[in-house]
Amino acid sequence: MFIPTLVLWLLSASPEAPVTPPVPVEAPPPVMPADVPPLTEAVRVLLRLTIDSGGEVSQVEVQESGGAAFDRAAMAAALRWRFEPARQGEEPLEVRVDVPVTFEPVVEAMTLAEEPAPPPEPEPPGLAETELPTAPAKPEPPAFSTTVRGRSAAPPPVAVGDFHITVGQLADVPRNSATDLMLLAPGVMLANHGGEGHAETVYLRGFDAGEGKDVEMRLDGVPLNEVSNAHGHGYADTYFIIPELVRSLRVTEGPYDPSQGDFGVAGTVEYQLGLERRGITASASYGSFASRRLSLVWGPPESTAATFVGVLLRQGHGFGPNRAYANAGLMAQTELRLGPETKLRLFGASYGARYSSAGVVRETDVVDARLPCGPDADSQFFCLYDPNQGGASQRHMASVELTSRLERGGRFVQQAFAIARQMRSRENFTGFLQDTPPIGEAQRGDNMEQSYQGTTVGLRGRYTPGLTWWGQPQPVELGYVARYDNVHTRARRLRDKGGAPYATVFDNQVRVTNLGAYLSLRGAPLEWLTLRGGVRVDTFLFGVEDLNRPTEDRQGARIPEESVEAYGFFASPRASAEVRLTPRLTWLTSAGLGARSSDAASLSDAEFAPYARVTSGETGLGWRWGDGPSSLELRSAVFATRVSQDLVFSETTGRNQPMGPSQRLGAFGSARLQWEQRLDVQASLAWARATQPLPGASPWKLWDGTVLPYIPQVLGRVDASWRGSATVARQPVGWSVALGHSAIGPKPLPLDRYSQSIFLFDVAARARWRAVELGLSVENLLDARWRESEFNYVSNFRGPDAPASLLATRHFSAGAPRTVRGTLTVYLDLQEDPP
């Protein structure tokens, strides 16, 4: 096997590595401004540079001004400087550094009798003062000041709820997939009633966002939401993302950034890929219910974190009957330098999965032990009715991104992407209730097959001109998106016996073109005030071929097909104001409009496509201490949201259906403590109340109305990791322990019912000697019998001939019991030892 082979290549690895600052390698001096009088004394400009992991200056800020002309000259020079990047061990870091630039006065010309002094040795301006070539020998230069902020210098947030989350140590917390990383943002809950491989249902900011209808999902700019998916408009499956390759996430809660597009109602989640560690990492795990996981990731030592290859294989029997799964995925990316100012990034991914699902069971049948499993409580809790449930999924995607750095700090990014997608799912929520059989025949069953197949191609781009006004950079960004989807989406009913389709619910060939553009501005009219704003415009052209029309109508025979075309347009302004109350405390207020496009299957011909419009506002405080290896960040905010046309889950169709307007009022608080790369703790608490307003009610009465079902009002989450080292038999051993805890309050259900509260604890421990690491994780440590999804409706699972009850009762899908998993990881560095 591969892993024993790797063990033969063991290399010693220090648990921690020191941080080395960036070193300048190319630093042309600034040009003396032509429009200033002769200098009588030195002029000093202090710049703060953001130097990325490739050694390029990505951002320049003036910390101490020497005057508008000198500021511009210093900034223009700094953008041409190149550095050997800062490193922690062998891993490059993105850092911020403070660099002084000094403009010296030119001395008087020497007489012929004077002997000129030999010129001083040239010195890069990044290490000392910048001096004109005609100046005399300069005094002793000041030291190079470096402030290491961490592994990524994130752009400033557009709202309190705009989180740039570096995974870091919190990767130690047990997680089943990259989707679980969303739990690092406050107010997020995940549920899955479809099986290991089915997209997660996301609850965010008081929204039941389904599998993506109200959350825009992106992977390094590539959109993941699928238009008019049979399972739900906006369906977004992130199960194919390999967790080891996720460097960070940006979770923007609310529609406050002009770059946010379709489906960004509750917010936007963007996964950002990167592999910090160079070399090969191979990991194999085995656990409860025959769960097996094998991953292999590789980062060439001579490349940056943007170049990697990853393979992931997963398989298992599942924690109960009809829950087996198997999936495999590959992700690869390379970054090429086409010149000093241009780089090309190529990305590809391929993924396939198959899974079975137990679906939902009636609570009364579990209590009365009527299910076709053992009579004991556990067997009944994890049992099922219909074994013909589950699904399959395939995805192939590619992306090309070209980044060009322009003069004066500008940047131009162009991206092209293509996705080929296929999925099929089968679910039964009501048993034998929906079918209207032919006269004299019994019910054939309510199992619903939903399939989706199609391709997506598109372009994205953004341009930052690098403007400066009054000696300060004024970020302006222009962006665009062009996306075309050509998909076949279909839903059919399946027979209870044999699983053959007997009725078509809908069958559509859908073509959608989305063209959008946005403008984003940021300025600081006062030292303590920063204003951000912009506007986004989106247009949609829908073309639908309905392939499920009747063969006859009142006028006689007809072709069972029909064409529908529609058009939609929406403009959404967004703005925020940031007030710096103290150097560490910030008050940020944001407001914006967002939209969800129409499901093409519900449009009529020549319709001006209606959008679901969202209006949202938020205000709150942010406080941060520390910019180095130790830091503490606190945030809290209150928000309000109103949606013109919301969707709610319908058990009769197995997907979300329109329910009218809705509104939300909520608040959240979060904290993250990082200490010396040893302790990392993230904690959050969120509350939200979602209601359907009464007809004619004032839009300001956000509290009144009927409470919306399935949305938890209180969510709490804690993730923590502690790393250290010890000496065992005179050998250094690195270790870590981690904890993940979720607390979910009761969820309102239809007909004035509430679900049970949920409290889950996950723990993990790892120990590493040289290049070998052993790990043990336990999910659901207390072995709670919890319900991952709960519903309340009418059903009939007693058989096709049984009379249907009209009494609604609770249904649930069981959550996983205690799951134990052991892992062996081998780290193989391909770099040769120095002589």
C-alpha positions in Angstrom: 0.0 0.0 0.0 1.0 3.6 -0.4 1.1 4.6 3.2 3.7 2.0 4.4 5.8 3.1 1.5 5.7 6.7 2.7 6.7 5.6 6.2 10.1 4.6 4.8 10.6 8.3 3.9 10.2 9.7 7.4 11.6 13.2 7.9 11.8 15.0 11.2 9.3 17.9 11.5 9.4 20.6 14.2 6.0 21.2 15.8 6.5 24.9 15.3 8.6 27.0 13.0 9.9 30.6 13.4 8.5 33.4 11.3 11.0 35.1 9.1 10.2 38.6 7.6 10.2 39.4 3.9 13.4 40.3 2.2 13.5 42.8 -0.7 14.9 41.5 -3.9 13.9 44.3 -6.4 13.3 47.8 -5.2 13.6 50.6 -7.8 13.7 54.0 -6.1 10.9 56.5 -6.3 11.1 59.5 -8.7 11.3 62.9 -7.2 8.0 64.8 -7.9 8.4 67.4 -10.6 5.8 69.8 -9.2 7.4 70.5 -5.8 9.9 73.3 -4.9 13.5 72.3 -4.0 13.7 70.6 -0.6 15.4 72.3 2.3 15.0 69.3 4.6 14.2 65.6 4.2 10.6 64.5 3.6 9.6 61.2 5.1 6.6 59.0 4.0 5.7 55.9 6.0 4.0 53.2 3.9 2.2 50.1 5.1 2.6 47.4 2.4 0.6 44.1 2.1 3.1 41.6 0.7 1.4 38.4 -0.6 2.7 34.9 -0.3 4.3 35.3 -3.8 6.4 38.3 -2.7 4.3 40.9 -4.6 3.0 44.1 -3.1 -0.8 43.7 -3.3 -1.8 46.9 -1.3 -0.2 50.2 -0.2 -1.5 52.5 2.5 0.0 55.7 3.7 0.5 55.7 7.5 2.4 59.0 7.8 2.0 61.5 5.0 4.8 63.6 3.6 2.4 65.5 1.3 0.2 64.5 -1.6 3.0 64.6 -4.2 5.5 62.7 -2.2 2.8 60.1 -1.1 2.0 59.4 -4.7 5.6 59.0 -5.7 6.3 56.7 -2.8 3.3 54.6 -3.5 4.0 54.3 -7.2 7.5 53.0 -6.4 6.3 50.6 -3.8 4.0 48.9 -6.2 7.0 47.9 -8.3 9.0 46.4 -5.4 9.4 42.6 -5.2 10.3 40.6 -2.1 11.2 37.2 -1.0 8.0 36.4 1.0 7.8 36.0 4.7 7.9 32.4 5.8 7.0 30.3 8.8 9.4 27.5 8.3 9.1 26.7 4.6 5.5 28.0 4.3 5.1 31.5 2.7 2.9 34.0 4.5 1.0 37.1 3.5 2.1 39.9 5.8 1.9 43.6 6.3 5.1 45.6 6.7 5.8 49.3 7.5 8.5 50.8 5.2 9.8 54.4 5.6 10.6 56.2 2.4 12.7 59.4 2.7 13.2 62.1 0.0 16.5 64.0 0.7 17.3 67.5 -0.5 19.9 67.7 -3.3 23.2 69.3 -2.2 24.9 72.2 -3.9 27.2 71.4 -6.9 30.9 70.8 -6.0 33.7 73.0 -7.2 36.3 71.6 -9.7 38.9 71.5 -6.9 36.9 69.2 -4.7 37.4 65.5 -5.0 34.0 63.7 -5.2 33.5 61.1 -2.5 33.1 57.5 -3.7 29.4 56.7 -4.2 27.8 54.6 -1.4 26.9 51.0 -2.1 23.3 50.8 -3.4 20.8 49.6 -0.9 17.2 48.4 -1.6 14.7 51.0 -0.3 12.7 48.3 1.4 15.5 47.9 4.0 16.2 51.6 4.6 15.5 55.1 3.4 15.0 55.7 -0.3 17.6 58.2 -1.6 17.9 60.0 -4.9 21.0 59.1 -7.0 22.4 62.6 -6.8 22.2 62.8 -3.0 25.3 62.4 -0.8 26.0 59.6 1.5 23.0 59.2 3.7 22.9 58.8 7.5 22.4 55.4 9.2 19.1 54.0 7.9 16.2 53.1 10.2 15.4 49.4 10.8 12.9 47.6 8.6 9.7 47.4 10.5 7.6 44.3 10.0 4.3 43.4 11.5 3.1 39.9 10.8 -0.7 39.7 10.8 -1.2 36.1 10.1 -1.6 33.8 7.1 -3.9 36.2 5.2 -4.5 39.9 5.2 -8.2 40.0 4.5 -9.9 43.1 3.0 -11.9 45.2 5.4 -15.5 43.8 6.0 -18.5 45.4 4.4 -20.6 44.6 7.4 -20.3 43.3 10.9 -21.6 40.0 9.5 -18.9 39.8 6.8 -16.5 37.1 8.1 -13.1 36.3 6.4 -12.5 33.0 8.2 -9.0 31.4 8.1 -9.5 27.7 9.0 -6.1 27.3 10.6 -6.0 25.2 13.8 -9.8 24.8 13.7 -9.2 22.1 11.0 -8.5 19.9 14.1 -12.2 19.8 15.0 -14.0 16.7 13.6 -15.9 17.4 10.4 -17.5 15.1 7.9 -17.1 17.4 4.9 -16.1 20.9 3.8 -19.7 21.9 4.2 -19.2 21.7 8.0 -16.7 24.5 7.8 -19.7 26.9 7.4 -20.3 26.3 11.1 -17.4 28.6 11.9 -19.7 31.6 11.0 -22.3 32.6 13.6 -26.0 31.8 13.1 -25.3 28.8 10.8 -27.0 25.3 11.3 -26.8 22.4 8.9 -29.2 19.5 8.5 -29.3 16.6 6.1 -32.3 14.3 5.5 -31.1 12.9 2.2 -28.0 10.8 3.0 -24.2 11.0 3.0 -23.7 12.8 -0.4 -26.9 14.8 -0.5 -26.5 18.6 -0.2 -26.9 20.0 3.3 -29.9 22.1 4.2 -28.5 25.5 5.4 -30.1 27.6 8.1 -28.5 31.1 8.2 -29.6 34.4 9.7 -33.1 33.2 10.3 -33.6 31.7 6.9 -34.3 28.1 6.0 -32.1 28.5 2.9 -32.8 24.9 1.8 -29.9 23.4 -0.2 -29.0 26.9 -1.5 -32.1 28.8 -2.5 -31.2 31.7 -0.2 -27.4 31.4 0.1 -25.1 32.2 -2.8 -22.3 29.5 -2.9 -19.0 30.0 -4.7 -15.7 28.2 -5.0 -12.9 30.7 -5.7 -15.3 32.7 -7.8 -17.1 29.8 -9.6 -20.8 29.7 -8.8 -22.2 26.5 -7.4 -26.0 27.3 -7.2 -27.9 25.4 -9.8 -30.8 27.2 -11.5 -34.2 25.4 -11.7 -32.8 22.2 -10.1 -35.6 19.6 -9.7 -34.8 19.2 -6.1 -34.9 23.0 -5.5 -34.1 26.2 -7.3 -30.5 27.2 -6.2 -29.5 23.7 -5.1 -25.8 23.8 -4.2 -23.8 20.7 -3.4 -20.5 21.4 -1.7 -19.8 17.8 -0.8 -17.2 17.5 -3.6 -14.8 20.0 -2.0 -11.9 18.4 -0.3 -11.6 19.9 3.2 -7.8 19.7 3.3 -7.6 22.1 0.4 -9.8 24.8 2.0 -7.6 27.6 3.1 -10.3 30.0 4.2 -14.0 31.0 3.8 -15.7 34.3 3.3 -19.2 34.3 4.8 -21.1 37.5 4.1 -24.3 37.4 6.1 -26.8 39.7 4.3 -26.7 41.4 0.9 -24.2 44.2 1.6 -21.4 43.6 -0.9 -22.0 44.8 -4.5 -20.2 41.7 -5.7 -22.9 39.4 -4.3 -25.2 38.0 -7.0 -28.1 35.7 -7.5 -29.4 33.7 -4.4 -27.5 36.1 -2.0 -30.7 36.6 0.1 -29.4 35.4 3.5 -25.8 35.9 2.4 -22.9 34.5 0.4 -20.4 31.7 1.2 -17.2 31.5 -0.8 -14.7 28.7 -0.3 -11.1 29.8 -1.0 -8.7 27.1 -1.8 -5.0 26.8 -1.0 -2.5 24.3 0.5 -0.1 25.9 2.8 2.0 22.8 3.5 4.4 21.8 0.7 5.1 18.1 0.0 2.8 15.1 0.2 0.3 14.4 3.0 -1.4 11.0 3.0 -4.2 10.1 5.4 -6.2 7.0 6.0 -9.0 6.5 8.5 -11.3 3.8 9.6 -14.2 4.0 12.0 -17.7 3.0 13.2 -20.1 1.5 10.7 -17.2 0.5 8.4 -16.5 4.1 7.5 -13.3 4.4 5.4 -11.6 7.6 4.2 -8.4 7.9 2.2 -7.0 11.3 1.2 -3.8 12.3 -0.6 -2.8 16.0 -1.1 0.4 17.2 -2.7 1.9 20.7 -2.9 5.1 20.9 -5.0 7.9 22.4 -2.8 8.9 24.9 -5.5 5.4 26.4 -5.9 3.1 28.6 -3.8 0.0 27.6 -1.9 -2.1 28.1 -5.0 -0.6 25.0 -6.6 -1.9 21.6 -5.4 -3.4 18.2 -6.2 -5.8 16.4 -3.9 -7.7 13.1 -4.1 -10.3 11.9 -1.6 -12.1 8.6 -1.4 -14.9 7.8 1.1 -17.0 4.7 1.7 -19.1 3.3 4.5 -22.2 1.2 5.5 -23.8 4.1 7.3 -25.2 4.2 10.8 -28.4 2.3 10.0 -30.2 0.3 7.3 -30.2 1.8 3.8 -27.5 4.4 4.6 -24.5 3.1 2.6 -22.4 5.6 0.6 -19.4 5.8 -1.6 -17.8 8.8 -3.3 -14.6 9.9 -4.9 -13.2 13.3 -5.8 -10.2 15.0 -7.3 -9.2 18.6 -7.3 -6.1 20.1 -8.9 -4.8 23.7 -9.4 -1.6 25.3 -10.7 -0.5 28.9 -10.7 1.8 30.0 -13.5 3.8 33.2 -13.8 3.5 34.7 -17.2 5.6 37.7 -16.3 6.4 40.0 -13.4 2.9 41.5 -13.4 0.8 38.5 -14.6 -0.1 35.1 -13.3 -2.4 32.4 -14.6 -4.4 30.0 -12.4 -5.8 26.8 -13.8 -8.2 24.7 -11.7 -10.1 21.4 -12.3 -12.2 19.1 -10.3 -14.0 15.8 -10.9 -16.4 14.0 -8.5 -18.8 11.1 -8.4 -21.0 9.8 -5.6 -23.7 7.3 -4.8 -25.7 7.0 -1.6 -28.7 5.5 0.0 -31.2 7.2 2.3 -33.6 6.1 5.0 -35.8 9.1 4.6 -38.3 10.1 7.4 -40.3 8.0 9.8 -43.4 8.8 11.8 -42.8 9.4 15.5 -46.0 7.4 16.5 -44.8 4.3 14.5 -41.4 4.5 16.3 -43.0 4.7 19.7 -45.4 1.9 19.0 -42.6 -0.3 17.4 -44.5 -0.7 14.1 -41.5 -0.3 11.7 -40.0 -3.3 9.9 -36.9 -3.6 12.1 -36.0 -5.0 15.5 -38.4 -4.2 18.3 -35.8 -2.5 20.5 -35.8 1.3 20.7 -32.6 1.9 18.7 -33.6 -0.4 15.9 -36.9 1.5 15.6 -35.3 4.9 15.8 -32.9 4.2 12.9 -35.4 2.2 10.8 -37.1 3.2 7.5 -40.2 2.6 5.3 -39.1 2.8 1.7 -35.7 1.3 0.7 -35.9 2.9 -2.7 -34.5 6.2 -1.5 -31.1 7.7 -2.2 -29.3 9.3 -5.1 -26.3 9.7 -7.3 -24.3 12.7 -8.3 -21.5 13.6 -10.7 -19.6 16.9 -11.2 -16.8 18.0 -13.5 -15.6 21.6 -13.5 -12.8 23.7 -14.8 -11.7 27.3 -14.2 -9.1 29.6 -15.8 -8.2 32.9 -14.0 -5.8 35.5 -15.3 -4.6 38.2 -12.9 -2.7 41.3 -14.2 -1.2 43.9 -11.9 -1.4 47.4 -13.4 0.6 50.6 -12.8 -0.3 52.6 -9.7 -1.7 49.6 -7.9 -4.4 48.6 -10.3 -5.5 45.0 -10.9 -7.4 43.3 -13.6 -8.8 39.8 -13.1 -10.5 37.7 -15.8 -12.0 34.2 -15.1 -13.7 31.7 -17.3 -15.4 28.6 -16.0 -17.4 25.5 -17.1 -19.4 22.9 -15.2 -20.9 19.6 -16.3 -23.4 18.3 -13.7 -25.7 15.3 -13.3 -27.7 14.2 -10.2 -30.7 12.0 -9.4 -32.4 11.7 -6.0 -35.3 9.6 -4.7 -37.3 10.5 -1.6 -40.6 9.6 -0.1 -42.1 12.0 2.5 -45.8 10.9 2.6 -45.9 7.1 1.8 -49.2 6.4 0.0 -51.1 9.7 0.0 -50.5 11.7 -3.2 -51.3 9.2 -5.9 -54.6 9.1 -7.7 -54.6 5.6 -9.1 -56.6 4.3 -12.0 -60.1 3.1 -11.1 -59.9 -0.3 -9.4 -56.2 -0.1 -8.6 -54.4 0.5 -5.3 -52.1 3.4 -4.5 -48.8 3.2 -6.3 -46.8 5.2 -3.8 -45.4 8.7 -3.4 -41.7 8.1 -4.0 -40.5 11.1 -6.0 -37.6 10.9 -8.4 -35.9 14.2 -9.1 -33.2 14.5 -11.8 -31.0 17.3 -13.1 -28.5 17.3 -15.9 -26.8 20.2 -17.6 -23.9 22.4 -18.3 -22.9 25.9 -17.0 -20.4 28.2 -18.7 -19.5 31.7 -17.8 -17.1 34.6 -17.4 -16.4 36.7 -14.4 -14.1 39.7 -14.1 -13.2 42.7 -11.9 -11.0 45.8 -12.5 -9.5 47.9 -9.8 -7.8 51.0 -11.4 -5.7 51.9 -8.4 -6.9 55.6 -8.1 -5.5 58.0 -5.6 -7.2 61.2 -4.4 -5.7 63.7 -2.0 -2.6 61.4 -1.6 -4.6 58.4 -0.4 -5.7 55.3 -2.3 -9.4 55.3 -3.1 -10.5 51.7 -3.9 -12.9 51.5 -6.9 -13.9 48.2 -8.3 -15.8 47.4 -11.5 -17.0 43.8 -12.0 -19.1 41.8 -14.3 -20.6 38.3 -14.7 -21.9 36.4 -17.7 -23.4 33.0 -17.1 -25.3 30.6 -19.3 -27.1 27.4 -18.1 -28.5 24.7 -20.3 -30.2 22.1 -18.2 -32.8 19.3 -18.2 -34.8 19.1 -15.0 -37.5 16.5 -14.3 -39.6 15.1 -11.5 -41.5 11.8 -11.7 -43.4 9.5 -9.3 -42.1 6.0 -8.8 -44.0 2.8 -8.0 -43.6 1.4 -4.6 -42.9 -2.1 -6.0 -40.0 -2.1 -8.5 -39.4 1.6 -8.6 -40.6 2.1 -12.2 -41.8 5.7 -13.0 -45.6 5.9 -13.4 -46.3 9.7 -13.7 -44.4 12.8 -14.7 -44.8 15.8 -12.4 -42.7 18.2 -14.6 -40.2 17.8 -17.4 -38.4 21.0 -18.6 -35.5 21.9 -20.8 -34.3 25.2 -19.4 -31.9 27.8 -20.8 -31.0 30.8 -18.7 -28.6 33.7 -19.5 -27.6 35.9 -16.6 -25.7 39.1 -17.3 -24.7 41.3 -14.4 -22.4 44.2 -13.5 -21.5 46.0 -10.3 -19.6 49.1 -9.1 -18.0 49.3 -5.7 -16.5 52.4 -4.1 -14.7 53.1 -0.8 -13.6 56.4 0.6 -12.5 58.0 3.9 -13.8 61.6 3.9 -12.7 61.8 7.6 -9.9 60.1 9.5 -12.5 58.3 11.7 -15.1 57.6 9.0 -15.0 55.1 6.1 -17.8 54.9 3.6 -18.4 52.0 1.2 -21.1 51.5 -1.3 -22.1 50.5 -4.8 -24.8 49.1 -7.0 -25.3 45.8 -8.8 -27.5 45.3 -11.9 -28.6 41.8 -13.0 -30.6 40.7 -16.1 -32.0 37.3 -16.8 -33.4 35.8 -20.0 -35.3 32.6 -19.5 -36.2 30.0 -22.2 -38.2 26.9 -21.2 -39.3 23.9 -23.2 -42.1 22.3 -21.2 -42.0 18.6 -22.3 -44.9 17.5 -20.2 -48.0 19.1 -21.8 -51.1 17.1 -22.5 -51.6 15.4 -25.8 -55.1 16.8 -26.1 -57.0 20.0 -25.1 -60.4 21.4 -25.7 -59.6 22.1 -29.3 -58.3 18.6 -30.0 -55.0 16.8 -30.4 -51.8 18.8 -29.8 -48.0 18.3 -29.5 -47.2 17.6 -25.8 -44.6 20.4 -25.7 -44.7 24.2 -25.2 -42.2 27.0 -25.2 -42.0 29.8 -22.6 -39.7 32.8 -22.7 -39.4 35.5 -20.0 -37.1 38.4 -19.0 -36.1 39.8 -15.7 -34.2 42.9 -14.5 -33.1 44.0 -11.0 -30.9 46.7 -9.5 -29.7 46.4 -6.0 -27.8 49.3 -4.2 -25.7 48.5 -1.1 -24.0 50.9 1.3 -22.2 50.8 4.7 -20.6 53.3 7.1 -17.7 52.5 9.4 -17.0 54.7 12.4 -13.8 54.1 14.3 -14.7 54.9 17.9 -11.2 54.0 19.1 -8.2 52.5 17.4 -9.6 49.0 18.2 -13.4 49.6 18.4 -15.4 50.0 15.2 -19.1 50.7 14.7 -20.4 49.5 11.3 -23.9 50.0 9.8 -24.9 48.4 6.5 -28.0 48.3 4.3 -28.7 46.7 1.0 -31.1 45.2 -1.5 -30.7 41.6 -2.8 -32.7 39.2 -5.0 -33.4 35.6 -5.9 -34.1 34.9 -9.5 -37.3 33.1 -10.5 -37.5 29.3 -10.9 -37.8 29.0 -14.7 -40.3 26.1 -14.3 -42.9 28.5 -12.8 -42.8 31.2 -15.5 -45.4 32.0 -18.1 -44.7 33.1 -21.6 -43.7 36.8 -22.2 -43.7 37.4 -18.4 -41.5 40.1 -16.8 -39.9 37.6 -14.5 -40.7 38.4 -10.8 -37.8 38.4 -8.4 -37.9 37.6 -4.7 -36.6 40.9 -3.4 -34.9 41.2 0.0 -34.3 44.4 2.0 -31.8 44.1 4.8 -30.1 46.3 7.4 -27.6 45.7 10.1 -25.7 47.6 12.7 -23.1 46.5 15.3 -19.7 46.7 16.8 -16.4 45.1 16.2 -13.3 45.1 18.4 -9.9 43.6 17.8 -6.7 43.2 19.8 -3.4 42.0 18.5 -2.0 41.6 15.0 0.6 39.0 15.5 0.4 35.3 16.6 -1.9 36.3 19.4 -5.2 38.1 18.8 -8.7 38.4 20.0 -11.7 39.6 17.8 -15.2 40.3 19.1 -18.3 41.2 17.0 -21.9 41.7 17.7 -24.8 43.1 15.7 -28.6 43.3 15.3 -30.3 42.9 11.9 -33.7 43.1 10.2 -34.7 41.6 6.8 -37.8 41.6 4.7 -38.4 39.3 1.7 -41.1 39.9 -0.9 -41.6 36.3 -1.9 -40.3 33.5 0.4 -40.3 29.7 0.0 -41.2 27.0 2.5 -40.7 23.2 2.3 -43.7 21.2 1.1 -43.9 17.5 1.9 -46.3 16.9 -0.9 -43.9 18.0 -3.6 -40.6 17.2 -1.8 -39.3 20.7 -2.6 -39.8 24.4 -1.6 -43.0 26.2 -2.6 -43.9 29.9 -2.6 -45.6 31.2 0.6 -45.7 35.0 0.3 -43.7 37.7 2.1 -41.6 37.1 5.2 -39.6 39.1 7.7 -36.8 38.5 10.2 -35.4 40.2 13.3 -32.2 38.9 14.9 -28.9 39.4 16.6 -25.6 37.6 16.9 -22.3 37.7 18.8 -19.0 36.0 18.0 -15.5 35.8 19.4 -12.2 34.3 18.2 -9.1 34.0 20.4 -5.8 32.9 18.9 -2.8 32.6 21.1 0.8 31.8 20.0 -0.3 29.2 17.4 -1.2 27.0 20.4 -4.8 27.9 21.3 -7.6 28.8 18.8 -11.1 29.2 20.0 -14.1 30.4 18.0 -17.5 30.8 19.7 -20.8 32.3 18.6 -24.4 32.8 19.7 -27.2 33.8 17.4 -30.9 34.5 17.8 -33.5 35.1 15.0 -37.3 35.3 14.8 -38.8 34.7 11.3 -42.4 35.5 10.7 -45.0 35.8 7.9 -46.5 39.3 8.2 -50.2 39.8 8.5 -52.0 41.1 5.4 -51.8 44.9 5.4 -49.4 45.1 8.3 -46.8 47.8 8.6 -43.4 46.8 7.3 -41.9 48.3 10.5 -43.7 45.7 12.7 -41.0 43.0 12.3 -42.1 41.1 15.4 -45.8 40.5 14.4 -47.0 37.7 12.3 -47.1 33.9 12.1 -43.8 32.2 13.0 -42.3 30.4 10.1 -41.7 26.7 10.5 -38.4 24.8 10.6 -36.2 27.8 11.5 -34.4 27.5 14.9 -34.5 30.7 16.9 -31.3 30.1 19.0 -28.0 28.7 17.7 -24.8 28.3 19.6 -21.4 26.9 18.4 -18.0 26.5 19.9 -14.9 25.3 18.1 -11.6 25.0 20.0 -8.1 23.5 19.3 -5.1 23.4 21.6 -1.7 22.4 20.2 1.5 21.7 22.0 4.6 19.6 22.2 6.2 17.1 24.6 9.3 15.0 24.8 8.8 11.2 24.8 11.8 9.0 25.0 14.0 12.0 24.2 12.0 12.5 21.0 9.8 15.6 20.3 6.2 14.8 19.9 3.6 17.3 18.8 0.0 16.9 20.0 -3.4 18.6 19.7 -6.8 18.2 21.3 -10.0 19.7 19.8 -13.6 20.2 20.7 -16.7 21.1 18.6 -20.0 21.8 20.3 -23.4 22.7 18.7 -26.5 23.9 20.7 -29.7 24.2 18.7 -32.9 25.5 20.2 -36.4 24.2 19.5 -37.5 24.7 15.9 -41.1 25.8 15.3 -43.1 23.2 13.3 -46.4 23.6 11.4 -49.6 23.6 13.5 -48.0 25.2 16.5 -45.6 22.4 17.4 -41.9 22.6 18.3 -39.0 20.3 17.8 -36.6 19.0 20.5 -33.5 20.9 21.4 -30.2 19.5 20.2 -26.8 19.4 22.1 -23.9 17.7 20.3 -20.2 17.3 21.4 -17.4 16.2 19.1 -13.8 15.7 20.3 -10.5 14.8 18.6 -6.9 14.2 19.7 -3.7 13.8 17.6 -0.1 13.0 18.3 2.8 13.4 15.8 6.3 12.0 15.9 8.5 13.1 13.1 6.5 12.5 9.9 3.8 10.1 11.4 0.6 11.3 13.1 -2.0 9.2 14.8 -5.5 10.7 15.5 -8.7 9.7 17.2 -12.0 11.5 16.8 -15.4 10.9 18.4 -18.5 12.6 17.0 -21.7 12.8 19.1 -19.6 12.0 22.2 -22.6 11.6 24.5 -24.4 9.3 22.0 -27.5 11.4 21.9 -30.5 10.2 20.0 -31.2 13.4 18.1 -33.3 14.3 15.1 -31.5 15.9 12.3 -34.7 17.1 10.6 -38.2 17.3 12.0 -41.5 17.9 10.3 -45.3 17.9 11.2 -47.7 16.8 8.5 -50.2 14.2 7.3 -48.9 10.9 5.8 -49.8 7.3 5.3 -47.0 4.7 5.5 -49.2 1.8 6.5 -49.7 0.5 3.0 -51.6 1.2 -0.3 -54.9 -0.2 1.0 -54.8 1.5 4.4 -57.2 4.4 5.0 -55.3 7.7 5.1 -55.4 9.6 8.4 -56.1 13.3 8.2 -54.3 13.9 11.5 -50.9 15.6 11.2 -48.1 14.0 13.2 -44.4 14.4 13.7 -41.9 12.9 11.2 -38.1 12.9 11.6 -34.9 11.7 10.1 -32.5 10.3 12.6 -29.1 11.9 13.3 -25.9 9.8 13.6 -25.2 8.1 16.9 -21.7 8.1 18.5 -19.1 7.7 15.7 -15.5 6.8 16.5 -12.8 7.1 13.9 -9.0 6.5 13.9 -6.6 8.1 11.5 -3.1 7.6 10.3 -1.4 10.5 8.6 2.0 10.5 7.0 3.8 13.8 6.0 6.4 13.4 3.3 8.5 16.5 2.3 10.1 16.2 -1.1 12.8 18.8 -0.3 16.3 17.4 0.1 18.1 17.9 3.3 20.8 20.7 3.1 24.4 19.4 2.9 
